[in-house]
Amino acid sequence: MEALGAIADGRITKVNDHYIVTSSEGDRKYTVKVEGEKVFSDDNGTKFRNYIGYPIIAVLMLEGKLPFDKRISEALKGIDWKKLNETYKNYSVVERIIKEKVSKEKGINESEIDGIIESVLNELRRHSFYKAT
């Protein structure tokens, strides 16, 4: 979900052969490179937790390699992900709070959000993306 919000917020900039993704609070910038199936990002999730983090997912969406839904992206605009993650320290709780908020305030059904998440996860599984070091 954060990848969709980052796109709507305009927090992704292409610079030559890579992208710069700015955090939701604007205090951090991450470098993202995509070369075919090889992906790199210096965000903490990708570096230290060994998963493909939201900066890479956002770039893959912009490059058309992963599903993207503009309406849902716009509904996720302006969310302070870092604050929520630090407050609740549980991504499932943060995800539930955001889904409820977006459903109530933006009229996006939670099942629509679940649908785009599932589509993205399925596409990530289908590809052989691997992290470059």
Phi and psi in radians as a Rosetta constraint file:
Dihedral C 1 N 2 CA 2 C 2 CIRCULARHARMONIC -1.125 0.35
Dihedral N 2 CA 2 C 2 N 3 CIRCULARHARMONIC -0.571 0.35
Dihedral C 2 N 3 CA 3 C 3 CIRCULARHARMONIC -1.054 0.35
Dihedral N 3 CA 3 C 3 N 4 CIRCULARHARMONIC -0.762 0.35
Dihedral C 3 N 4 CA 4 C 4 CIRCULARHARMONIC -1.098 0.35
Dihedral N 4 CA 4 C 4 N 5 CIRCULARHARMONIC -0.733 0.35
Dihedral C 4 N 5 CA 5 C 5 CIRCULARHARMONIC -1.137 0.35
Dihedral N 5 CA 5 C 5 N 6 CIRCULARHARMONIC -0.695 0.35
Dihedral C 5 N 6 CA 6 C 6 CIRCULARHARMONIC -1.071 0.35
Dihedral N 6 CA 6 C 6 N 7 CIRCULARHARMONIC -0.676 0.35
Dihedral C 6 N 7 CA 7 C 7 CIRCULARHARMONIC -1.141 0.35
Dihedral N 7 CA 7 C 7 N 8 CIRCULARHARMONIC -0.838 0.35
Dihedral C 7 N 8 CA 8 C 8 CIRCULARHARMONIC -1.106 0.35
Dihedral N 8 CA 8 C 8 N 9 CIRCULARHARMONIC -0.602 0.35
Dihedral C 8 N 9 CA 9 C 9 CIRCULARHARMONIC -1.285 0.35
Dihedral N 9 CA 9 C 9 N 10 CIRCULARHARMONIC -0.203 0.35
Dihedral C 9 N 10 CA 10 C 10 CIRCULARHARMONIC 1.250 0.35
Dihedral N 10 CA 10 C 10 N 11 CIRCULARHARMONIC 0.574 0.35
Dihedral C 10 N 11 CA 11 C 11 CIRCULARHARMONIC -1.602 0.35
Dihedral N 11 CA 11 C 11 N 12 CIRCULARHARMONIC 0.241 0.35
Dihedral C 11 N 12 CA 12 C 12 CIRCULARHARMONIC -2.153 0.35
Dihedral N 12 CA 12 C 12 N 13 CIRCULARHARMONIC 2.213 0.35
Dihedral C 12 N 13 CA 13 C 13 CIRCULARHARMONIC -2.226 0.35
Dihedral N 13 CA 13 C 13 N 14 CIRCULARHARMONIC 2.303 0.35
Dihedral C 13 N 14 CA 14 C 14 CIRCULARHARMONIC -1.505 0.35
Dihedral N 14 CA 14 C 14 N 15 CIRCULARHARMONIC 2.262 0.35
Dihedral C 14 N 15 CA 15 C 15 CIRCULARHARMONIC -2.290 0.35
Dihedral N 15 CA 15 C 15 N 16 CIRCULARHARMONIC 1.831 0.35
Dihedral C 15 N 16 CA 16 C 16 CIRCULARHARMONIC 0.943 0.35
Dihedral N 16 CA 16 C 16 N 17 CIRCULARHARMONIC -1.983 0.35
Dihedral C 16 N 17 CA 17 C 17 CIRCULARHARMONIC -1.690 0.35
Dihedral N 17 CA 17 C 17 N 18 CIRCULARHARMONIC 0.188 0.35
Dihedral C 17 N 18 CA 18 C 18 CIRCULARHARMONIC -2.532 0.35
Dihedral N 18 CA 18 C 18 N 19 CIRCULARHARMONIC 3.130 0.35
Dihedral C 18 N 19 CA 19 C 19 CIRCULARHARMONIC -2.163 0.35
Dihedral N 19 CA 19 C 19 N 20 CIRCULARHARMONIC 2.649 0.35
Dihedral C 19 N 20 CA 20 C 20 CIRCULARHARMONIC -1.974 0.35
Dihedral N 20 CA 20 C 20 N 21 CIRCULARHARMONIC 2.160 0.35
Dihedral C 20 N 21 CA 21 C 21 CIRCULARHARMONIC -1.965 0.35
Dihedral N 21 CA 21 C 21 N 22 CIRCULARHARMONIC 2.156 0.35
Dihedral C 21 N 22 CA 22 C 22 CIRCULARHARMONIC -1.632 0.35
Dihedral N 22 CA 22 C 22 N 23 CIRCULARHARMONIC 2.436 0.35
Dihedral C 22 N 23 CA 23 C 23 CIRCULARHARMONIC -1.150 0.35
Dihedral N 23 CA 23 C 23 N 24 CIRCULARHARMONIC 2.889 0.35
Dihedral C 23 N 24 CA 24 C 24 CIRCULARHARMONIC -1.095 0.35
Dihedral N 24 CA 24 C 24 N 25 CIRCULARHARMONIC -0.511 0.35
Dihedral C 24 N 25 CA 25 C 25 CIRCULARHARMONIC -1.563 0.35
Dihedral N 25 CA 25 C 25 N 26 CIRCULARHARMONIC -0.152 0.35
Dihedral C 25 N 26 CA 26 C 26 CIRCULARHARMONIC 1.415 0.35
Dihedral N 26 CA 26 C 26 N 27 CIRCULARHARMONIC 0.090 0.35
Dihedral C 26 N 27 CA 27 C 27 CIRCULARHARMONIC -1.630 0.35
Dihedral N 27 CA 27 C 27 N 28 CIRCULARHARMONIC -0.163 0.35
Dihedral C 27 N 28 CA 28 C 28 CIRCULARHARMONIC -2.315 0.35
Dihedral N 28 CA 28 C 28 N 29 CIRCULARHARMONIC 2.593 0.35
Dihedral C 28 N 29 CA 29 C 29 CIRCULARHARMONIC -2.232 0.35
Dihedral N 29 CA 29 C 29 N 30 CIRCULARHARMONIC 2.358 0.35
Dihedral C 29 N 30 CA 30 C 30 CIRCULARHARMONIC -2.028 0.35
Dihedral N 30 CA 30 C 30 N 31 CIRCULARHARMONIC 2.437 0.35
Dihedral C 30 N 31 CA 31 C 31 CIRCULARHARMONIC -1.630 0.35
Dihedral N 31 CA 31 C 31 N 32 CIRCULARHARMONIC 2.288 0.35
Dihedral C 31 N 32 CA 32 C 32 CIRCULARHARMONIC -2.199 0.35
Dihedral N 32 CA 32 C 32 N 33 CIRCULARHARMONIC 2.309 0.35
Dihedral C 32 N 33 CA 33 C 33 CIRCULARHARMONIC -2.212 0.35
Dihedral N 33 CA 33 C 33 N 34 CIRCULARHARMONIC 2.415 0.35
Dihedral C 33 N 34 CA 34 C 34 CIRCULARHARMONIC -2.280 0.35
Dihedral N 34 CA 34 C 34 N 35 CIRCULARHARMONIC 2.121 0.35
Dihedral C 34 N 35 CA 35 C 35 CIRCULARHARMONIC -2.263 0.35
Dihedral N 35 CA 35 C 35 N 36 CIRCULARHARMONIC 1.662 0.35
Dihedral C 35 N 36 CA 36 C 36 CIRCULARHARMONIC 1.137 0.35
Dihedral N 36 CA 36 C 36 N 37 CIRCULARHARMONIC -2.088 0.35
Dihedral C 36 N 37 CA 37 C 37 CIRCULARHARMONIC -1.608 0.35
Dihedral N 37 CA 37 C 37 N 38 CIRCULARHARMONIC -0.135 0.35
Dihedral C 37 N 38 CA 38 C 38 CIRCULARHARMONIC -1.515 0.35
Dihedral N 38 CA 38 C 38 N 39 CIRCULARHARMONIC 2.213 0.35
Dihedral C 38 N 39 CA 39 C 39 CIRCULARHARMONIC -2.233 0.35
Dihedral N 39 CA 39 C 39 N 40 CIRCULARHARMONIC 2.613 0.35
Dihedral C 39 N 40 CA 40 C 40 CIRCULARHARMONIC -2.486 0.35
Dihedral N 40 CA 40 C 40 N 41 CIRCULARHARMONIC 2.456 0.35
Dihedral C 40 N 41 CA 41 C 41 CIRCULARHARMONIC -2.674 0.35
Dihedral N 41 CA 41 C 41 N 42 CIRCULARHARMONIC 2.564 0.35
Dihedral C 41 N 42 CA 42 C 42 CIRCULARHARMONIC -1.745 0.35
Dihedral N 42 CA 42 C 42 N 43 CIRCULARHARMONIC 0.366 0.35
Dihedral C 42 N 43 CA 43 C 43 CIRCULARHARMONIC -1.299 0.35
Dihedral N 43 CA 43 C 43 N 44 CIRCULARHARMONIC 2.723 0.35
Dihedral C 43 N 44 CA 44 C 44 CIRCULARHARMONIC -1.052 0.35
Dihedral N 44 CA 44 C 44 N 45 CIRCULARHARMONIC -0.722 0.35
Dihedral C 44 N 45 CA 45 C 45 CIRCULARHARMONIC -1.041 0.35
Dihedral N 45 CA 45 C 45 N 46 CIRCULARHARMONIC -0.752 0.35
Dihedral C 45 N 46 CA 46 C 46 CIRCULARHARMONIC -1.286 0.35
Dihedral N 46 CA 46 C 46 N 47 CIRCULARHARMONIC -0.759 0.35
Dihedral C 46 N 47 CA 47 C 47 CIRCULARHARMONIC -1.245 0.35
Dihedral N 47 CA 47 C 47 N 48 CIRCULARHARMONIC -0.824 0.35
Dihedral C 47 N 48 CA 48 C 48 CIRCULARHARMONIC -1.864 0.35
Dihedral N 48 CA 48 C 48 N 49 CIRCULARHARMONIC -0.351 0.35
Dihedral C 48 N 49 CA 49 C 49 CIRCULARHARMONIC -1.900 0.35
Dihedral N 49 CA 49 C 49 N 50 CIRCULARHARMONIC 0.035 0.35
Dihedral C 49 N 50 CA 50 C 50 CIRCULARHARMONIC 1.048 0.35
Dihedral N 50 CA 50 C 50 N 51 CIRCULARHARMONIC 0.723 0.35
Dihedral C 50 N 51 CA 51 C 51 CIRCULARHARMONIC -2.344 0.35
Dihedral N 51 CA 51 C 51 N 52 CIRCULARHARMONIC 2.879 0.35
Dihedral C 51 N 52 CA 52 C 52 CIRCULARHARMONIC -1.419 0.35
Dihedral N 52 CA 52 C 52 N 53 CIRCULARHARMONIC 1.907 0.35
Dihedral C 52 N 53 CA 53 C 53 CIRCULARHARMONIC -1.376 0.35
Dihedral N 53 CA 53 C 53 N 54 CIRCULARHARMONIC 3.034 0.35
Dihedral C 53 N 54 CA 54 C 54 CIRCULARHARMONIC -1.025 0.35
Dihedral N 54 CA 54 C 54 N 55 CIRCULARHARMONIC -0.571 0.35
Dihedral C 54 N 55 CA 55 C 55 CIRCULARHARMONIC -1.064 0.35
Dihedral N 55 CA 55 C 55 N 56 CIRCULARHARMONIC -0.730 0.35
Dihedral C 55 N 56 CA 56 C 56 CIRCULARHARMONIC -1.175 0.35
Dihedral N 56 CA 56 C 56 N 57 CIRCULARHARMONIC -0.768 0.35
Dihedral C 56 N 57 CA 57 C 57 CIRCULARHARMONIC -1.044 0.35
Dihedral N 57 CA 57 C 57 N 58 CIRCULARHARMONIC -0.747 0.35
Dihedral C 57 N 58 CA 58 C 58 CIRCULARHARMONIC -1.067 0.35
Dihedral N 58 CA 58 C 58 N 59 CIRCULARHARMONIC -0.784 0.35
Dihedral C 58 N 59 CA 59 C 59 CIRCULARHARMONIC -1.126 0.35
Dihedral N 59 CA 59 C 59 N 60 CIRCULARHARMONIC -0.745 0.35
Dihedral C 59 N 60 CA 60 C 60 CIRCULARHARMONIC -1.088 0.35
Dihedral N 60 CA 60 C 60 N 61 CIRCULARHARMONIC -0.599 0.35
Dihedral C 60 N 61 CA 61 C 61 CIRCULARHARMONIC -1.132 0.35
Dihedral N 61 CA 61 C 61 N 62 CIRCULARHARMONIC -0.824 0.35
Dihedral C 61 N 62 CA 62 C 62 CIRCULARHARMONIC -1.087 0.35
Dihedral N 62 CA 62 C 62 N 63 CIRCULARHARMONIC -0.593 0.35
Dihedral C 62 N 63 CA 63 C 63 CIRCULARHARMONIC -1.420 0.35
Dihedral N 63 CA 63 C 63 N 64 CIRCULARHARMONIC -0.012 0.35
Dihedral C 63 N 64 CA 64 C 64 CIRCULARHARMONIC 1.379 0.35
Dihedral N 64 CA 64 C 64 N 65 CIRCULARHARMONIC 0.249 0.35
Dihedral C 64 N 65 CA 65 C 65 CIRCULARHARMONIC -1.592 0.35
Dihedral N 65 CA 65 C 65 N 66 CIRCULARHARMONIC -0.236 0.35
Dihedral C 65 N 66 CA 66 C 66 CIRCULARHARMONIC -2.307 0.35
Dihedral N 66 CA 66 C 66 N 67 CIRCULARHARMONIC 2.679 0.35
Dihedral C 66 N 67 CA 67 C 67 CIRCULARHARMONIC -1.054 0.35
Dihedral N 67 CA 67 C 67 N 68 CIRCULARHARMONIC 2.587 0.35
Dihedral C 67 N 68 CA 68 C 68 CIRCULARHARMONIC -2.477 0.35
Dihedral N 68 CA 68 C 68 N 69 CIRCULARHARMONIC 2.412 0.35
Dihedral C 68 N 69 CA 69 C 69 CIRCULARHARMONIC -2.194 0.35
Dihedral N 69 CA 69 C 69 N 70 CIRCULARHARMONIC 1.893 0.35
Dihedral C 69 N 70 CA 70 C 70 CIRCULARHARMONIC -1.056 0.35
Dihedral N 70 CA 70 C 70 N 71 CIRCULARHARMONIC -0.720 0.35
Dihedral C 70 N 71 CA 71 C 71 CIRCULARHARMONIC -1.091 0.35
Dihedral N 71 CA 71 C 71 N 72 CIRCULARHARMONIC -0.787 0.35
Dihedral C 71 N 72 CA 72 C 72 CIRCULARHARMONIC -1.225 0.35
Dihedral N 72 CA 72 C 72 N 73 CIRCULARHARMONIC -0.679 0.35
Dihedral C 72 N 73 CA 73 C 73 CIRCULARHARMONIC -0.988 0.35
Dihedral N 73 CA 73 C 73 N 74 CIRCULARHARMONIC -0.852 0.35
Dihedral C 73 N 74 CA 74 C 74 CIRCULARHARMONIC -1.078 0.35
Dihedral N 74 CA 74 C 74 N 75 CIRCULARHARMONIC -0.615 0.35
Dihedral C 74 N 75 CA 75 C 75 CIRCULARHARMONIC -1.185 0.35
Dihedral N 75 CA 75 C 75 N 76 CIRCULARHARMONIC -0.409 0.35
Dihedral C 75 N 76 CA 76 C 76 CIRCULARHARMONIC -1.682 0.35
Dihedral N 76 CA 76 C 76 N 77 CIRCULARHARMONIC 0.158 0.35
Dihedral C 76 N 77 CA 77 C 77 CIRCULARHARMONIC -1.208 0.35
Dihedral N 77 CA 77 C 77 N 78 CIRCULARHARMONIC 2.454 0.35
Dihedral C 77 N 78 CA 78 C 78 CIRCULARHARMONIC 1.405 0.35
Dihedral N 78 CA 78 C 78 N 79 CIRCULARHARMONIC 0.227 0.35
Dihedral C 78 N 79 CA 79 C 79 CIRCULARHARMONIC -1.489 0.35
Dihedral N 79 CA 79 C 79 N 80 CIRCULARHARMONIC 2.311 0.35
Dihedral C 79 N 80 CA 80 C 80 CIRCULARHARMONIC -1.545 0.35
Dihedral N 80 CA 80 C 80 N 81 CIRCULARHARMONIC 1.469 0.35
Dihedral C 80 N 81 CA 81 C 81 CIRCULARHARMONIC -1.066 0.35
Dihedral N 81 CA 81 C 81 N 82 CIRCULARHARMONIC -0.743 0.35
Dihedral C 81 N 82 CA 82 C 82 CIRCULARHARMONIC -1.062 0.35
Dihedral N 82 CA 82 C 82 N 83 CIRCULARHARMONIC -0.803 0.35
Dihedral C 82 N 83 CA 83 C 83 CIRCULARHARMONIC -1.054 0.35
Dihedral N 83 CA 83 C 83 N 84 CIRCULARHARMONIC -0.802 0.35
Dihedral C 83 N 84 CA 84 C 84 CIRCULARHARMONIC -1.102 0.35
Dihedral N 84 CA 84 C 84 N 85 CIRCULARHARMONIC -0.788 0.35
Dihedral C 84 N 85 CA 85 C 85 CIRCULARHARMONIC -1.102 0.35
Dihedral N 85 CA 85 C 85 N 86 CIRCULARHARMONIC -0.678 0.35
Dihedral C 85 N 86 CA 86 C 86 CIRCULARHARMONIC -1.263 0.35
Dihedral N 86 CA 86 C 86 N 87 CIRCULARHARMONIC -0.587 0.35
Dihedral C 86 N 87 CA 87 C 87 CIRCULARHARMONIC -1.207 0.35
Dihedral N 87 CA 87 C 87 N 88 CIRCULARHARMONIC -0.829 0.35
Dihedral C 87 N 88 CA 88 C 88 CIRCULARHARMONIC -1.700 0.35
Dihedral N 88 CA 88 C 88 N 89 CIRCULARHARMONIC -0.360 0.35
Dihedral C 88 N 89 CA 89 C 89 CIRCULARHARMONIC 0.864 0.35
Dihedral N 89 CA 89 C 89 N 90 CIRCULARHARMONIC 0.537 0.35
Dihedral C 89 N 90 CA 90 C 90 CIRCULARHARMONIC -2.705 0.35
Dihedral N 90 CA 90 C 90 N 91 CIRCULARHARMONIC 1.896 0.35
Dihedral C 90 N 91 CA 91 C 91 CIRCULARHARMONIC -1.081 0.35
Dihedral N 91 CA 91 C 91 N 92 CIRCULARHARMONIC -0.585 0.35
Dihedral C 91 N 92 CA 92 C 92 CIRCULARHARMONIC -1.084 0.35
Dihedral N 92 CA 92 C 92 N 93 CIRCULARHARMONIC -0.685 0.35
Dihedral C 92 N 93 CA 93 C 93 CIRCULARHARMONIC -1.168 0.35
Dihedral N 93 CA 93 C 93 N 94 CIRCULARHARMONIC -0.797 0.35
Dihedral C 93 N 94 CA 94 C 94 CIRCULARHARMONIC -1.042 0.35
Dihedral N 94 CA 94 C 94 N 95 CIRCULARHARMONIC -0.790 0.35
Dihedral C 94 N 95 CA 95 C 95 CIRCULARHARMONIC -1.033 0.35
Dihedral N 95 CA 95 C 95 N 96 CIRCULARHARMONIC -0.776 0.35
Dihedral C 95 N 96 CA 96 C 96 CIRCULARHARMONIC -1.105 0.35
Dihedral N 96 CA 96 C 96 N 97 CIRCULARHARMONIC -0.766 0.35
Dihedral C 96 N 97 CA 97 C 97 CIRCULARHARMONIC -1.059 0.35
Dihedral N 97 CA 97 C 97 N 98 CIRCULARHARMONIC -0.797 0.35
Dihedral C 97 N 98 CA 98 C 98 CIRCULARHARMONIC -1.168 0.35
Dihedral N 98 CA 98 C 98 N 99 CIRCULARHARMONIC -0.747 0.35
Dihedral C 98 N 99 CA 99 C 99 CIRCULARHARMONIC -1.042 0.35
Dihedral N 99 CA 99 C 99 N 100 CIRCULARHARMONIC -0.766 0.35
Dihedral C 99 N 100 CA 100 C 100 CIRCULARHARMONIC -1.112 0.35
Dihedral N 100 CA 100 C 100 N 101 CIRCULARHARMONIC -0.755 0.35
Dihedral C 100 N 101 CA 101 C 101 CIRCULARHARMONIC -1.092 0.35
Dihedral N 101 CA 101 C 101 N 102 CIRCULARHARMONIC -0.830 0.35
Dihedral C 101 N 102 CA 102 C 102 CIRCULARHARMONIC -1.149 0.35
Dihedral N 102 CA 102 C 102 N 103 CIRCULARHARMONIC -0.657 0.35
Dihedral C 102 N 103 CA 103 C 103 CIRCULARHARMONIC -1.113 0.35
Dihedral N 103 CA 103 C 103 N 104 CIRCULARHARMONIC -0.819 0.35
Dihedral C 103 N 104 CA 104 C 104 CIRCULARHARMONIC -1.220 0.35
Dihedral N 104 CA 104 C 104 N 105 CIRCULARHARMONIC -0.827 0.35
Dihedral C 104 N 105 CA 105 C 105 CIRCULARHARMONIC -1.544 0.35
Dihedral N 105 CA 105 C 105 N 106 CIRCULARHARMONIC -0.505 0.35
Dihedral C 105 N 106 CA 106 C 106 CIRCULARHARMONIC -2.004 0.35
Dihedral N 106 CA 106 C 106 N 107 CIRCULARHARMONIC -0.111 0.35
Dihedral C 106 N 107 CA 107 C 107 CIRCULARHARMONIC 1.268 0.35
Dihedral N 107 CA 107 C 107 N 108 CIRCULARHARMONIC 0.361 0.35
Dihedral C 107 N 108 CA 108 C 108 CIRCULARHARMONIC -1.651 0.35
Dihedral N 108 CA 108 C 108 N 109 CIRCULARHARMONIC 2.109 0.35
Dihedral C 108 N 109 CA 109 C 109 CIRCULARHARMONIC -1.158 0.35
Dihedral N 109 CA 109 C 109 N 110 CIRCULARHARMONIC 2.437 0.35
Dihedral C 109 N 110 CA 110 C 110 CIRCULARHARMONIC -0.995 0.35
Dihedral N 110 CA 110 C 110 N 111 CIRCULARHARMONIC -0.578 0.35
Dihedral C 110 N 111 CA 111 C 111 CIRCULARHARMONIC -1.167 0.35
Dihedral N 111 CA 111 C 111 N 112 CIRCULARHARMONIC -0.494 0.35
Dihedral C 111 N 112 CA 112 C 112 CIRCULARHARMONIC -1.179 0.35
Dihedral N 112 CA 112 C 112 N 113 CIRCULARHARMONIC -0.723 0.35
Dihedral C 112 N 113 CA 113 C 113 CIRCULARHARMONIC -1.137 0.35
Dihedral N 113 CA 113 C 113 N 114 CIRCULARHARMONIC -0.786 0.35
Dihedral C 113 N 114 CA 114 C 114 CIRCULARHARMONIC -1.025 0.35
Dihedral N 114 CA 114 C 114 N 115 CIRCULARHARMONIC -0.643 0.35
Dihedral C 114 N 115 CA 115 C 115 CIRCULARHARMONIC -1.106 0.35
Dihedral N 115 CA 115 C 115 N 116 CIRCULARHARMONIC -0.787 0.35
Dihedral C 115 N 116 CA 116 C 116 CIRCULARHARMONIC -1.220 0.35
Dihedral N 116 CA 116 C 116 N 117 CIRCULARHARMONIC -0.647 0.35
Dihedral C 116 N 117 CA 117 C 117 CIRCULARHARMONIC -1.062 0.35
Dihedral N 117 CA 117 C 117 N 118 CIRCULARHARMONIC -0.821 0.35
Dihedral C 117 N 118 CA 118 C 118 CIRCULARHARMONIC -1.090 0.35
Dihedral N 118 CA 118 C 118 N 119 CIRCULARHARMONIC -0.715 0.35
Dihedral C 118 N 119 CA 119 C 119 CIRCULARHARMONIC -1.081 0.35
Dihedral N 119 CA 119 C 119 N 120 CIRCULARHARMONIC -0.751 0.35
Dihedral C 119 N 120 CA 120 C 120 CIRCULARHARMONIC -1.135 0.35
Dihedral N 120 CA 120 C 120 N 121 CIRCULARHARMONIC -0.818 0.35
Dihedral C 120 N 121 CA 121 C 121 CIRCULARHARMONIC -1.075 0.35
Dihedral N 121 CA 121 C 121 N 122 CIRCULARHARMONIC -0.722 0.35
Dihedral C 121 N 122 CA 122 C 122 CIRCULARHARMONIC -1.087 0.35
Dihedral N 122 CA 122 C 122 N 123 CIRCULARHARMONIC -0.719 0.35
Dihedral C 122 N 123 CA 123 C 123 CIRCULARHARMONIC -1.202 0.35
Dihedral N 123 CA 123 C 123 N 124 CIRCULARHARMONIC -0.660 0.35
Dihedral C 123 N 124 CA 124 C 124 CIRCULARHARMONIC -1.072 0.35
Dihedral N 124 CA 124 C 124 N 125 CIRCULARHARMONIC -0.707 0.35
Dihedral C 124 N 125 CA 125 C 125 CIRCULARHARMONIC -1.164 0.35
Dihedral N 125 CA 125 C 125 N 126 CIRCULARHARMONIC -0.627 0.35
Dihedral C 125 N 126 CA 126 C 126 CIRCULARHARMONIC -1.210 0.35
Dihedral N 126 CA 126 C 126 N 127 CIRCULARHARMONIC -0.633 0.35
Dihedral C 126 N 127 CA 127 C 127 CIRCULARHARMONIC -1.435 0.35
Dihedral N 127 CA 127 C 127 N 128 CIRCULARHARMONIC 2.903 0.35
Dihedral C 127 N 128 CA 128 C 128 CIRCULARHARMONIC -1.923 0.35
Dihedral N 128 CA 128 C 128 N 129 CIRCULARHARMONIC 0.813 0.35
Dihedral C 128 N 129 CA 129 C 129 CIRCULARHARMONIC -1.085 0.35
Dihedral N 129 CA 129 C 129 N 130 CIRCULARHARMONIC 2.414 0.35
Dihedral C 129 N 130 CA 130 C 130 CIRCULARHARMONIC -2.427 0.35
Dihedral N 130 CA 130 C 130 N 131 CIRCULARHARMONIC 2.623 0.35
Dihedral C 130 N 131 CA 131 C 131 CIRCULARHARMONIC -1.399 0.35
Dihedral N 131 CA 131 C 131 N 132 CIRCULARHARMONIC 2.296 0.35
Dihedral C 131 N 132 CA 132 C 132 CIRCULARHARMONIC -1.528 0.35
Dihedral N 132 CA 132 C 132 N 133 CIRCULARHARMONIC 2.659 0.35
